[in-house]
Amino acid sequence: MDRIDICICTFRRDSVADTIASVRRQAIPEGVSARIIVVDNDDHPTARDLVQAQADKGGPEISYLHVPGRNISLARNGALAVSDARFLAFLDDDETAEAGC
């Protein structure tokens, strides 16, 4: 089965909860699974509880990764390092994906 990893890099934005929810509403093709990887780029793991609350709601697997450094390149590289999916997408933490896409 193919998998797509949807990576969301975040830095002190509560809107990441809406971003995660929008990914959960996507139409995933048959034979494909999805995983959400949230990379928290704050010095402290400030998004951990918020991401865990979203994971508790069900849907695709959600992985949380803390990559301190306040540098988007570090966050993106962290996502790339843990992704082993055939497909990879990035979505900003202040955006939402249109439902059903």
Secondary structure as UniProt FT lines:
FT   STRAND          2..10
FT   TURN            14..15
FT   HELIX           16..24
FT   TURN            30..31
FT   STRAND          32..40
FT   TURN            46..47
FT   HELIX           48..55
FT   TURN            56..57
FT   STRAND          61..66
FT   HELIX           72..82
FT   STRAND          87..90
FT   TURN            93..94
FT   TURN            99..100
//
